[in-house]
Amino acid sequence: MAVKIVKVETKDQLKKFINFGYELYKDCPYYVPELYEDALNTLRKDRNAAFEFCDADYFLAVRGRWIVGRIAVIINNKANEKWNRKCARFGWVDFIDDDEVADFLFYAAEKWARERGMTEIVGPMGFTDLDREGMLIEGFDRMGTMSTIYNHPYYPRQMKRMGYLKDVDWVEYLLKIPSGKWEKAERISAIVTRKFGLRTVRCSSRRELAKRYGTSLFELVNECYAPLYGYSPLSKKQIDQFIKMYLPVIDLRLVSLVVDKNDNLVALGVSIYSLADALRKAKGRLLPFGWWHMIKALFIKHPSRLDFLLVAVKPEYQSKGAFALIFKDLLDNFQKLKIVDVESNPELETNVKVQSLWDDFEKEQHKRRRAFKKEL
């Protein structure tokens, strides 16, 4: 049967759009589903603060009675203005291994972008840099994370067939936690504290963390991530949204905050227990019983693996040892919690400053993902 493209316009269609990903990967042992509630809050225009400056539509590919593909098309107007581009983004893209299905999906996305004056399309990307981005091109036999896309190995082949080329790559590392003290970090931390007056601070509660440092935390992310590929600064409304979304589930032992002598936040490291197994057991849903798997992983019997969510250091301190202060602060807790290894999550392959942070660890570069681009 011929493929038909259907624009998502109803709540039921949006539900089917989200569910298609779960269905396509239900038998894949490496796929980590996106939390349904998070996907819904991100894709609904009345819930995502990014729609202050983004336009988007979603499309389903249908053959007969069956959904066989999906794609979101996004224009981040703030990013386009910052980077002086006329660029559309595609994301939430999934499809069966069928040339006709892929062609119809991407034709719809490209047509949508052209009609709005765009001259190029890139992806997979989300509304902002904090959404999942990058198509997996290496590491198909490794477990995904809650923050990254998993896709079948035929996706990159289909992208190449349709004329899409590499724009940028991200690499990911698996880092082993050392069993003893990190002597280099101890030495550098002492120098940094004495020479620059930097120190780590602890919050006694998540409420205190949100009140004292919630806004400045994301403002620091805005400052540090500004030069990175496709980044657009988070708005005040987005920052408020992320504070409510993420800080309540953070274990304070997995957060390091570095301040200067005036108590200004200058560096941070935020990690979270790996939720890969919990999300798989919950099948991406909190209800009816998925919440128990999430609560168990976060607060009761945590996994031995962590995911790095954020590492940010003010530019003027990036070569002055602030990162050593972060990791010295975290390492004792990692060891007490019996953490074995940490997923770095995606880092731009050109971001040698970040990758050099892992030089003193036993590490494995085990995944690579790509943003593809096509001129329109």
C-alpha positions as CSV (number, residue, x, y, z in Angstrom):
1,M,0.0,0.0,0.0
2,A,1.1,3.6,-0.6
3,V,2.4,5.7,2.2
4,K,0.3,8.6,3.4
5,I,1.7,11.5,5.5
6,V,-0.6,12.7,8.3
7,K,0.0,16.0,10.2
8,V,-0.5,15.6,14.0
9,E,-3.4,17.8,15.0
10,T,-5.2,16.1,17.8
11,K,-4.3,14.7,21.2
12,D,-4.9,11.2,20.0
13,Q,-2.6,11.7,17.1
14,L,0.1,13.1,19.4
15,K,-0.3,10.1,21.7
16,K,0.2,7.8,18.6
17,F,3.2,9.9,17.6
18,I,4.9,9.3,21.0
19,N,3.9,5.6,21.2
20,F,5.3,4.7,17.8
21,G,8.8,4.9,19.3
22,Y,8.0,2.4,22.0
23,E,6.4,0.0,19.5
24,L,9.3,0.1,17.0
25,Y,11.9,-0.7,19.7
26,K,9.9,-3.0,21.9
27,D,12.2,-6.0,21.2
28,C,15.5,-4.1,21.2
29,P,17.6,-4.9,24.3
30,Y,19.6,-1.6,24.1
31,Y,16.7,0.9,23.7
32,V,16.0,3.2,26.6
33,P,12.5,4.7,26.2
34,E,11.9,8.4,26.7
35,L,9.6,9.0,29.6
36,Y,6.1,9.4,28.1
37,E,5.2,12.3,30.4
38,D,8.4,14.2,29.5
39,A,7.8,13.6,25.8
40,L,4.2,14.9,26.1
41,N,5.3,18.0,28.1
42,T,8.0,18.7,25.5
43,L,5.8,18.3,22.4
44,R,2.7,20.0,23.6
45,K,2.7,23.6,22.6
46,D,0.8,24.7,25.8
47,R,3.4,23.1,28.1
48,N,6.9,23.7,26.6
49,A,8.3,27.1,27.3
50,A,10.5,26.8,24.2
51,F,7.4,27.6,22.1
52,E,8.0,31.2,23.0
53,F,10.6,31.2,20.3
54,C,10.1,27.9,18.4
55,D,7.7,26.8,15.7
56,A,7.1,23.1,15.1
57,D,4.8,20.5,13.5
58,Y,4.8,16.7,13.7
59,F,4.0,14.2,11.0
60,L,3.1,10.5,10.9
61,A,3.8,8.1,8.0
62,V,0.8,5.7,7.6
63,R,0.5,2.7,5.4
64,G,-3.0,1.1,5.5
65,R,-4.0,0.9,9.1
66,W,-0.4,1.0,10.4
67,I,1.9,3.8,11.5
68,V,5.3,3.2,9.9
69,G,7.2,6.4,10.8
70,R,7.2,9.7,12.5
71,I,9.1,13.0,12.4
72,A,9.0,16.4,14.1
73,V,10.1,19.6,12.3
74,I,11.2,22.6,14.4
75,I,12.4,26.1,13.8
76,N,14.3,27.6,16.7
77,N,14.1,31.3,15.8
78,K,16.4,32.3,18.6
79,A,19.2,29.9,17.5
80,N,18.8,31.0,13.9
81,E,19.2,34.6,14.9
82,K,22.2,33.9,17.0
83,W,24.0,31.7,14.4
84,N,22.7,33.7,11.4
85,R,21.2,30.7,9.7
86,K,17.9,29.8,8.1
87,C,17.8,26.3,9.5
88,A,15.0,23.9,10.4
89,R,15.6,21.0,12.7
90,F,14.2,17.5,12.5
91,G,13.8,15.3,15.6
92,W,11.8,12.5,17.1
93,V,12.4,10.7,13.9
94,D,11.7,7.0,13.6
95,F,10.8,4.7,10.7
96,I,10.8,1.2,9.6
97,D,13.6,0.1,7.2
98,D,11.7,1.1,4.0
99,D,13.0,3.6,1.4
100,E,9.5,4.8,0.5
101,V,8.6,5.5,4.2
102,A,11.9,7.4,4.8
103,D,11.5,9.4,1.5
104,F,7.9,10.5,2.4
105,L,8.8,11.5,5.9
106,F,11.7,13.6,5.0
107,Y,10.0,15.1,1.9
108,A,7.2,16.3,4.2
109,A,9.8,17.8,6.6
110,E,11.8,19.5,3.9
111,K,8.7,20.9,2.2
112,W,7.5,22.3,5.6
113,A,10.9,24.0,6.1
114,R,11.1,25.4,2.5
115,E,7.6,26.9,2.9
116,R,8.9,28.8,5.9
117,G,11.9,30.2,4.1
118,M,14.5,27.8,5.5
119,T,17.5,27.0,3.4
120,E,18.8,24.0,5.3
121,I,17.6,21.2,7.6
122,V,19.6,19.5,10.3
123,G,19.1,16.8,12.9
124,P,18.1,14.9,14.9
125,M,17.8,17.9,17.2
126,G,15.2,19.1,19.7
127,F,13.9,22.5,20.6
128,T,17.0,23.2,22.7
129,D,20.3,21.7,23.5
130,L,18.8,20.0,26.6
131,D,16.6,17.8,24.4
132,R,17.9,14.5,23.0
133,E,20.0,15.1,19.9
134,G,22.3,13.2,17.5
135,M,21.7,10.0,15.5
136,L,23.6,7.0,16.8
137,I,26.2,5.9,14.2
138,E,28.5,3.7,16.4
139,G,27.7,1.7,19.6
140,F,24.4,0.0,18.5
141,D,25.3,-2.9,20.9
142,R,25.6,-0.6,24.0
143,M,22.8,0.4,26.3
144,G,21.4,3.8,25.8
145,T,20.8,6.5,28.5
146,M,17.8,8.5,29.5
147,S,19.4,11.6,27.8
148,T,20.2,10.1,24.4
149,I,18.6,8.8,21.3
150,Y,18.8,5.1,20.3
151,N,18.2,4.2,16.7
152,H,18.5,1.1,14.5
153,P,21.7,0.7,12.5
154,Y,19.8,1.3,9.2
155,Y,19.1,4.9,10.0
156,P,22.5,6.4,9.0
157,R,22.4,4.4,5.8
158,Q,19.0,5.9,4.9
159,M,20.2,9.4,5.7
160,K,23.2,9.0,3.3
161,R,20.9,7.6,0.6
162,M,18.6,10.6,0.9
163,G,21.5,13.0,0.4
164,Y,22.1,14.0,4.1
165,L,25.7,14.7,5.0
166,K,27.6,15.0,8.3
167,D,27.3,18.4,10.1
168,V,28.8,17.5,13.5
169,D,29.6,14.4,15.6
170,W,29.3,13.8,19.3
171,V,31.3,11.2,21.1
172,E,30.5,9.4,24.4
173,Y,32.7,7.9,27.0
174,L,32.3,5.2,29.7
175,L,34.5,6.2,32.6
176,K,35.6,3.9,35.4
177,I,35.5,5.4,38.9
178,P,38.9,4.9,40.6
179,S,39.0,3.0,43.9
180,G,41.4,5.3,45.7
181,K,42.1,9.0,45.9
182,W,42.7,11.0,42.8
183,E,46.0,12.5,43.9
184,K,46.2,14.9,40.9
185,A,42.8,16.4,41.8
186,E,43.8,16.7,45.5
187,R,46.9,18.6,44.5
188,I,45.3,20.9,42.0
189,S,42.3,21.5,44.3
190,A,44.5,22.8,47.0
191,I,46.3,25.2,44.6
192,V,42.9,26.4,43.2
193,T,41.5,27.0,46.6
194,R,44.6,28.9,47.8
195,K,45.3,30.9,44.6
196,F,41.8,31.8,43.4
197,G,39.7,31.6,46.6
198,L,37.3,29.0,45.1
199,R,35.5,26.5,47.3
200,T,32.7,23.9,47.0
201,V,29.4,24.4,48.8
202,R,26.8,21.9,49.9
203,C,23.0,22.4,50.2
204,S,21.1,20.7,53.0
205,S,18.0,20.2,50.9
206,R,16.8,20.3,47.3
207,R,14.6,23.3,48.2
208,E,17.7,25.2,49.3
209,L,19.5,24.2,46.1
210,A,16.6,25.5,44.0
211,K,16.3,28.7,46.1
212,R,20.0,29.6,46.4
213,Y,21.4,28.3,43.1
214,G,18.6,27.1,40.8
215,T,18.5,30.2,38.5
216,S,22.3,30.9,38.6
217,L,22.9,27.2,37.8
218,F,21.1,27.5,34.4
219,E,22.5,30.9,33.8
220,L,26.0,29.4,34.2
221,V,24.9,26.7,31.7
222,N,23.8,29.5,29.3
223,E,27.2,31.2,29.6
224,C,29.3,28.1,29.3
225,Y,27.4,26.4,26.5
226,A,26.9,29.6,24.4
227,P,29.7,28.7,21.9
228,L,28.5,25.1,21.4
229,Y,26.9,23.8,18.2
230,G,23.3,25.1,17.8
231,Y,22.9,26.4,21.3
232,S,20.4,29.0,22.1
233,P,20.2,30.5,25.6
234,L,17.5,29.3,27.9
235,S,14.8,31.8,28.7
236,K,13.6,32.8,32.2
237,K,10.5,30.8,31.6
238,Q,12.5,27.7,30.5
239,I,14.8,28.0,33.5
240,D,11.9,28.1,35.9
241,Q,10.5,25.0,34.1
242,F,13.7,23.1,34.3
243,I,14.2,24.0,38.0
244,K,10.8,22.4,38.8
245,M,11.4,19.5,36.5
246,Y,14.9,18.3,37.4
247,L,16.0,19.6,40.8
248,P,13.4,17.6,42.8
249,V,14.9,14.3,41.7
250,I,18.6,15.2,42.1
251,D,20.5,13.4,44.8
252,L,22.5,16.2,46.5
253,R,25.5,13.8,46.9
254,L,25.8,13.8,43.1
255,V,26.0,17.5,42.7
256,S,29.0,19.7,43.1
257,L,28.8,23.5,43.2
258,V,31.9,25.7,43.1
259,V,31.7,29.3,44.2
260,D,34.2,32.2,44.4
261,K,34.9,34.3,47.5
262,N,31.7,36.3,46.9
263,D,29.6,33.2,46.7
264,N,29.1,33.5,43.0
265,L,28.6,30.2,41.2
266,V,31.5,29.6,38.8
267,A,31.4,25.8,38.2
268,L,29.1,22.9,38.6
269,G,28.9,19.2,38.0
270,V,25.5,17.4,38.0
271,S,25.1,13.7,37.7
272,I,22.1,11.3,38.3
273,Y,21.8,7.6,38.8
274,S,21.3,5.8,35.5
275,L,17.6,5.3,34.9
276,A,18.2,3.1,31.8
277,D,17.0,-0.1,33.5
278,A,14.2,1.7,35.4
279,L,12.8,3.2,32.2
280,R,13.0,-0.1,30.4
281,K,11.1,-1.8,33.2
282,A,8.5,1.0,33.3
283,K,8.3,0.9,29.5
284,G,8.6,4.7,29.5
285,R,5.5,5.3,31.6
286,L,5.0,6.4,35.2
287,L,1.5,4.9,35.3
288,P,0.2,2.5,36.5
289,F,3.3,1.2,38.2
290,G,6.3,2.6,36.3
291,W,6.8,5.3,39.1
292,W,7.9,2.5,41.4
293,H,10.9,1.6,39.2
294,M,11.9,5.2,39.0
295,I,11.6,5.9,42.7
296,K,13.5,2.7,43.5
297,A,16.4,3.7,41.2
298,L,16.5,7.3,42.5
299,F,16.0,6.9,46.2
300,I,16.0,3.3,47.4
301,K,18.4,0.9,45.6
302,H,20.3,2.9,43.2
303,P,22.3,1.5,40.2
304,S,26.1,1.4,40.2
305,R,26.3,3.6,37.1
306,L,25.8,7.3,36.8
307,D,25.0,9.6,34.0
308,F,26.6,13.0,33.8
309,L,23.9,15.6,33.0
310,L,25.9,18.8,33.2
311,V,29.4,20.0,33.6
312,A,30.0,23.7,33.3
313,V,32.9,26.0,34.2
314,K,33.0,29.7,33.7
315,P,35.4,30.5,30.8
316,E,37.9,32.4,33.0
317,Y,38.3,29.3,35.2
318,Q,38.3,26.6,32.6
319,S,42.1,26.3,32.5
320,K,42.6,27.0,36.2
321,G,41.7,23.7,37.8
322,A,38.1,24.3,38.7
323,F,37.1,20.9,37.3
324,A,39.5,19.2,39.7
325,L,37.7,20.8,42.5
326,I,34.4,19.5,41.2
327,F,35.6,15.9,40.9
328,K,37.5,15.9,44.2
329,D,34.2,16.9,45.8
330,L,32.2,14.2,44.0
331,L,34.7,11.3,44.1
332,D,34.3,10.5,47.8
333,N,30.6,10.3,47.5
334,F,30.8,8.2,44.3
335,Q,33.0,5.7,46.2
336,K,30.8,5.7,49.3
337,L,27.8,5.0,47.0
338,K,29.7,2.1,45.3
339,I,29.5,3.8,41.9
340,V,31.4,1.7,39.3
341,D,31.3,3.8,36.2
342,V,29.8,6.9,34.7
343,E,28.4,7.7,31.2
344,S,29.8,11.0,30.0
345,N,26.8,11.5,27.6
346,P,27.4,13.3,24.3
347,E,30.3,15.7,23.8
348,L,31.1,17.4,20.6
349,E,34.1,15.7,19.0
350,T,35.8,19.1,18.6
351,N,35.3,20.0,22.3
352,V,38.8,18.9,23.3
353,K,38.6,20.9,26.6
354,V,35.9,18.7,27.9
355,Q,37.4,15.4,26.5
356,S,40.7,16.3,28.2
357,L,39.0,16.2,31.5
358,W,38.8,12.4,31.2
359,D,42.5,11.9,30.5
360,D,43.2,10.6,34.0
361,F,40.4,8.1,34.0
362,E,40.2,4.6,32.7
363,K,37.9,5.3,29.8
364,E,36.3,3.8,26.7
365,Q,34.9,5.9,23.8
366,H,32.0,3.6,23.1
367,K,29.4,5.6,21.2
368,R,29.3,8.2,18.4
369,R,26.3,10.1,17.1
370,R,25.8,12.6,14.3
371,A,23.8,15.6,13.3
372,F,23.0,15.3,9.5
373,K,22.4,18.3,7.3
374,K,20.9,18.9,3.9
375,E,20.7,22.0,1.8
376,L,17.1,22.9,0.7
